[in-house]
Amino acid sequence: MLAPILKWVGGKRQLLTTINSLLPEKITTYVEPFVGGGALLFDLQPKRAIINDLNEDLINVYKVVKNNPEELLKLLEEHNEKNNEEYYYKIRALDRMDDYDSMSDVEKASRIIYLNKTCFNGLFRVNQAGQFNSPYGRYKNPNIINKPVILAMSKYFNKNDIKILNGDYKEALKNLRKGAFIYFDPPYLPISSSSSFTGYTENGFNEQNQKDLKDECDRLNNRGINFLLSNSDHPLIRDLYKDYEIITVKARRSINSKGNKRGEINEVLVRNYD
């Protein structure tokens, strides 16, 4: 029953078979510094893992699922009963209110799951002020509650050694030893101006960030630690990682601002091991 409970930009569910075929045979600690929806994490279900994301709302969801699943499900049932367009915009507007910070972590988590399940294209997006701004999706039967998956995820987090971090991805790379494996799935370098999407946090991930990430990969490689990285099939990415193995894969993406630009595109997987 374990699967992502949130739809996230650049989710990897469609590439799981390919990625799994490229993983090392032995992994002592699984590390995912840009965990997002966690498709690979929940597919592999490692017993020891470190996951991180800069998005505070996302990590709060995972922590609430771990610690307060029943309370979360109760609030999701309320959202499900009240769901309509007017209610959606009322809930979306909460992060613009002065008392938003006084909401409990469970209330905030249920809000994000509800908005993710009912917003247009299931797209988590925030503006420069960090406020959720995706429009209503008008779905007939959105899977807002998803009780079996939430309970399965809570059990997984509690039965295993899963460290959940919320901050700079470099924090997840500290004190790693040989045998650890890192899967990097950063915000992609845009292949065109119309495909640019960095709205899952208000800060984005620019070209210099991509170069800094490559430096981190070099440091891991020098320490004998295996990594696999996903990114767009961009000349800069190919040049940055030219000393590593680069595998081209096909992926379907549906967040381009122009409808006729959506569809199957090339992406790359980069690894430093055989």
C-alpha positions as CSV (number, residue, x, y, z in Angstrom):
1,M,0.0,0.0,0.0
2,L,3.0,2.3,0.3
3,A,3.1,5.0,-2.4
4,P,3.4,8.8,-2.6
5,I,0.5,10.7,-1.0
6,L,1.2,13.9,-2.8
7,K,1.6,14.7,-6.5
8,W,4.9,16.6,-6.8
9,V,6.6,18.3,-9.7
10,G,9.0,15.9,-11.4
11,G,7.7,12.8,-9.7
12,K,9.5,9.6,-10.6
13,R,6.8,7.0,-10.5
14,Q,7.0,6.5,-14.3
15,L,10.8,6.0,-14.2
16,L,11.0,3.6,-11.2
17,T,11.7,0.5,-13.4
18,T,14.6,2.2,-15.1
19,I,16.0,3.7,-11.9
20,N,15.7,0.4,-10.0
21,S,17.8,-1.3,-12.7
22,L,20.6,1.2,-12.1
23,L,20.8,1.0,-8.3
24,P,23.8,-0.4,-6.5
25,E,23.4,-4.0,-5.3
26,K,24.0,-3.0,-1.6
27,I,22.8,0.1,0.1
28,T,23.5,0.6,3.8
29,T,21.8,4.0,4.1
30,Y,19.5,5.5,1.5
31,V,19.7,9.3,1.3
32,E,17.4,11.5,-0.7
33,P,18.2,15.2,-0.3
34,F,15.4,16.4,-2.5
35,V,12.7,13.9,-1.5
36,G,9.6,15.6,-3.0
37,G,6.8,13.0,-3.4
38,G,9.2,10.2,-2.5
39,A,8.3,7.7,-5.3
40,L,11.7,5.9,-5.2
41,L,11.8,6.0,-1.4
42,F,8.4,4.4,-1.0
43,D,9.1,1.9,-3.8
44,L,12.4,0.7,-2.2
45,Q,11.3,1.0,1.4
46,P,14.8,1.0,2.8
47,K,15.1,0.2,6.5
48,R,17.6,3.0,7.1
49,A,17.2,6.3,5.3
50,I,17.8,10.1,5.5
51,I,15.3,12.2,3.6
52,N,15.2,16.0,3.2
53,D,13.4,18.8,1.4
54,L,13.6,22.5,1.6
55,N,9.8,22.7,1.4
56,E,8.5,23.1,4.9
57,D,4.9,22.2,4.1
58,L,6.0,19.0,2.5
59,I,8.2,17.8,5.3
60,N,5.5,18.8,7.8
61,V,3.2,16.4,6.0
62,Y,5.6,13.5,6.4
63,K,6.2,14.3,10.1
64,V,2.4,14.5,10.8
65,V,1.8,11.2,8.9
66,K,4.5,9.6,11.1
67,N,3.3,11.1,14.4
68,N,-0.4,11.9,14.1
69,P,-2.0,9.8,11.3
70,E,-5.4,9.3,12.9
71,E,-5.8,13.1,13.7
72,L,-4.8,13.9,10.1
73,L,-7.3,11.4,8.7
74,K,-10.1,13.0,10.8
75,L,-9.3,16.5,9.4
76,L,-9.1,15.1,5.8
77,E,-12.6,13.6,6.2
78,E,-13.8,17.1,7.1
79,H,-12.2,18.6,4.0
80,N,-13.6,15.8,1.9
81,E,-17.2,16.5,3.1
82,K,-16.9,20.2,2.5
83,N,-15.0,20.2,-0.8
84,N,-16.3,22.6,-3.5
85,E,-14.7,25.5,-5.3
86,E,-15.7,28.1,-2.7
87,Y,-14.4,26.0,0.1
88,Y,-11.1,25.3,-1.8
89,Y,-10.3,29.1,-2.1
90,K,-11.2,29.6,1.5
91,I,-8.7,26.9,2.6
92,R,-6.1,28.1,0.0
93,A,-6.3,31.7,1.5
94,L,-5.3,30.6,5.0
95,D,-1.6,31.1,4.4
96,R,-2.4,34.8,3.7
97,M,-4.0,35.2,7.1
98,D,-2.2,36.7,10.1
99,D,-3.1,33.8,12.3
100,Y,-1.7,31.1,9.9
101,D,1.3,30.4,12.1
102,S,-1.0,29.6,15.0
103,M,-2.5,26.6,13.1
104,S,-1.3,23.2,14.3
105,D,1.0,21.1,12.3
106,V,-1.8,18.6,11.7
107,E,-4.1,21.4,10.4
108,K,-1.4,22.6,8.1
109,A,-0.7,19.1,6.8
110,S,-4.3,18.3,6.1
111,R,-4.6,21.7,4.3
112,I,-1.7,20.8,2.0
113,I,-2.9,17.3,1.2
114,Y,-6.4,18.7,0.5
115,L,-5.1,21.4,-1.8
116,N,-2.8,19.0,-3.6
117,K,-5.6,16.6,-4.3
118,T,-8.1,19.2,-5.5
119,C,-6.0,21.9,-7.2
120,F,-5.6,22.1,-11.0
121,N,-3.2,19.4,-12.3
122,G,-2.3,18.4,-8.7
123,L,0.4,21.0,-8.9
124,F,1.9,22.3,-5.7
125,R,3.0,25.9,-6.5
126,V,3.7,28.9,-4.4
127,N,4.3,32.6,-5.3
128,Q,7.2,34.8,-4.3
129,A,5.7,35.3,-0.9
130,G,5.6,31.5,-0.3
131,Q,1.8,31.4,-0.6
132,F,0.0,28.5,-2.4
133,N,-1.5,29.8,-5.6
134,S,-2.7,26.9,-7.8
135,P,-6.3,27.3,-9.0
136,Y,-9.2,24.8,-8.2
137,G,-9.2,21.6,-10.3
138,R,-12.9,20.7,-10.4
139,Y,-12.3,16.9,-10.1
140,K,-15.4,14.7,-9.7
141,N,-14.0,12.3,-7.1
142,P,-10.6,13.4,-5.8
143,N,-8.9,10.9,-3.5
144,I,-8.6,13.4,-0.6
145,I,-8.5,10.9,2.4
146,N,-6.4,8.0,1.1
147,K,-6.5,6.3,4.4
148,P,-4.7,3.0,3.5
149,V,-1.6,4.8,2.1
150,I,-1.4,7.2,5.0
151,L,-1.5,4.4,7.6
152,A,1.0,2.4,5.6
153,M,3.4,5.3,5.4
154,S,3.0,6.1,9.1
155,K,3.9,2.4,9.9
156,Y,6.9,2.5,7.6
157,F,8.3,5.7,9.1
158,N,7.8,4.3,12.7
159,K,9.1,0.7,12.1
160,N,12.3,1.8,10.4
161,D,15.2,4.2,11.0
162,I,14.0,7.1,8.8
163,K,15.5,10.5,9.6
164,I,13.4,13.4,8.2
165,L,15.1,16.7,7.7
166,N,13.8,20.1,6.5
167,G,16.6,22.4,5.2
168,D,19.5,22.7,2.8
169,Y,20.2,19.5,1.0
170,K,23.8,19.6,2.1
171,E,22.7,18.8,5.6
172,A,21.6,15.3,4.5
173,L,25.1,14.6,3.1
174,K,27.0,15.1,6.4
175,N,28.8,12.2,8.1
176,L,28.0,9.6,5.4
177,R,30.1,6.5,5.1
178,K,30.9,4.1,2.3
179,G,27.9,1.9,1.6
180,A,25.5,4.9,1.7
181,F,23.7,5.8,-1.5
182,I,22.4,9.2,-2.5
183,Y,19.6,9.7,-5.0
184,F,19.6,13.4,-6.1
185,D,16.4,14.7,-7.8
186,P,16.9,18.4,-7.6
187,P,14.7,21.0,-9.4
188,Y,15.7,20.6,-13.0
189,L,17.7,23.1,-15.0
190,P,15.0,24.5,-17.5
191,I,15.5,23.5,-21.1
192,S,13.5,26.5,-22.2
193,S,11.9,29.6,-20.7
194,S,8.4,28.2,-21.0
195,S,9.4,25.0,-19.2
196,S,11.0,26.7,-16.2
197,F,9.4,25.7,-13.0
198,T,10.8,26.4,-9.6
199,G,7.6,27.2,-7.8
200,Y,7.6,24.3,-5.3
201,T,9.5,26.7,-3.0
202,E,9.7,30.5,-3.2
203,N,13.5,30.4,-3.6
204,G,14.0,28.3,-6.8
205,F,17.1,26.5,-7.9
206,N,19.3,28.4,-10.3
207,E,22.3,27.6,-12.5
208,Q,24.8,28.3,-9.7
209,N,22.9,25.9,-7.5
210,Q,23.3,23.3,-10.2
211,K,27.1,23.9,-10.2
212,D,27.3,23.7,-6.5
213,L,25.4,20.4,-6.5
214,K,27.9,19.0,-9.0
215,D,30.7,20.0,-6.6
216,E,28.9,18.1,-3.9
217,C,28.8,15.1,-6.2
218,D,32.5,15.3,-6.8
219,R,33.1,15.3,-3.1
220,L,31.0,12.2,-2.6
221,N,32.8,10.5,-5.5
222,N,36.2,11.3,-4.0
223,R,35.0,9.7,-0.7
224,G,33.9,6.5,-2.6
225,I,30.1,7.1,-2.0
226,N,27.7,6.2,-4.7
227,F,25.2,8.6,-6.1
228,L,22.6,8.7,-8.9
229,L,21.2,12.1,-10.1
230,S,18.2,13.0,-12.3
231,N,18.1,16.2,-14.3
232,S,17.0,17.7,-17.6
233,D,18.8,16.8,-20.8
234,H,20.5,20.2,-21.0
235,P,23.9,20.9,-22.5
236,L,25.1,22.5,-19.3
237,I,24.1,19.4,-17.3
238,R,25.9,17.1,-19.8
239,D,29.0,19.2,-19.6
240,L,29.0,19.4,-15.8
241,Y,28.8,15.6,-15.5
242,K,30.8,14.6,-18.5
243,D,33.2,12.7,-16.3
244,Y,30.4,10.4,-15.1
245,E,28.1,7.9,-16.8
246,I,25.1,9.7,-18.4
247,I,22.1,7.7,-19.3
248,T,19.3,9.3,-21.4
249,V,15.7,8.3,-20.4
250,K,12.3,9.3,-21.7
251,A,9.8,10.9,-19.4
252,R,6.3,12.4,-19.7
253,R,5.9,15.8,-18.2
254,S,2.7,17.9,-18.0
255,I,3.6,21.1,-16.2
256,N,4.8,23.2,-19.2
257,S,2.9,26.5,-19.5
258,K,2.1,25.7,-23.1
259,G,-0.1,22.7,-23.7
260,N,1.5,21.6,-27.0
261,K,4.9,21.4,-25.2
262,R,3.7,18.8,-22.8
263,G,4.5,15.2,-23.4
264,E,7.5,12.8,-23.7
265,I,10.9,14.5,-23.3
266,N,14.5,13.4,-22.7
267,E,15.9,13.5,-19.2
268,V,19.3,12.2,-17.9
269,L,20.4,10.0,-15.1
270,V,24.0,10.4,-13.9
271,R,25.9,7.9,-11.8
272,N,29.4,7.4,-10.5
273,Y,29.4,3.6,-10.2
274,D,29.1,0.5,-12.4
